[in-house]
Amino acid sequence: MRAMVFESVGVPLRDGVLPTPVPRQSQLLIRVRACAVCRTDLHIVDGELTEPKLPLIPGHEIVGTVAELSEGVSRFKIGDRVGVPWLGWTCGECAYCTSGQENLCDSAKFTGYTLDGGYAEYAVADQRFCFPIAGAYSDAEAAPLLCAGLIGYRSLVKAGNGKRLGIYGFGAAAHIVAQVARYQQRDIYAFTRPGDEAAKRFAINLGAVWAGASNESPPVKLDAAIIFAPAGELVPQALKAVRKGGTVVCGGIHMTDIPSFPYSILWEERTVTSVANLTRRDGEEFMALAPKVPVRTEVLTFPLENANEALSRLRVGEIQGAAVLLTNP
């Protein structure tokens, strides 16, 4: 099979031909149709996440069809369309797994990081961590739901039920979360890179009541804010923007260092929290909710062999919505 392979930081992904993987107990062999390109993929290839398996096939927002079933598979049949997210395996036995916090399992394995992912024509995945994909979405449209959607949804839940929601970094996750938040009748305040007028227009078109630069103050105090941009300096900015008792959610897997800030902007029972990975319950809830909103993903597609271009354009902020690699046309 053809695959784009990550071998070393600073070296472009290699376009290679590898053996098609063989599914083991309770795994599916999936013929990949689409795989979205996530900022987490950038953190991996740029060396900011430091423990990938090497060599590695990146990609954890996979949509494809079941091509082969191994022994023990009962949830799917050949030909079913499935999605594969970031969380690829957990032990099911530790204190985290048995208390509804499987996203924190110490032994967890992650698609496209410690397990080979979807920048390839085929992938294998544990049936327990795959989701059926609704027919309303094309393969490319569904792919961003598997991380930008799922992590965004978990971040939104962590933010609480307040009406005024700030979103810092208006990329793939934000453009999905904004639609869910509007469905929930919340007001969206969008914060974009200074000077990025296209991102401001994008946010307004998605229903934001206000859009400004990340270093600006919103016109009202916010009930909560979600930070998707991997910039630690936004944490103090967001704390200043939220009301007493407000919550700031850091929605990324990696962020630059948070600078020191005066206790006064945290005081009055403001909260800073992070989101780590996802649970299968998050996936079930969000994948049921998305068609009801309905969530519409804006995607820019690339052929599999152009994965390096997609990563480069994401790195410099040239992607509106989500980049998606297409395989097996």
PyMOL commands that set and color helices and strands:
alter all, ss='L'
color gray80, all
select helices_A, chain A and resi 39-45+97-99+102-104+127-129+139-146+148-158+172-183+197-205+234-241+263-265+280-289+304-315
alter helices_A, ss='H'
color red, helices_A
select strands_A, chain A and resi 2-5+14-17+27-37+62-69+81-84+87-89+109-110+122-126+131-132+164-168+187-192+210-213+222-227+242-250+271-274+299-303+322-326
alter strands_A, ss='S'
color yellow, strands_A
deselect
rebuild
show_as cartoon
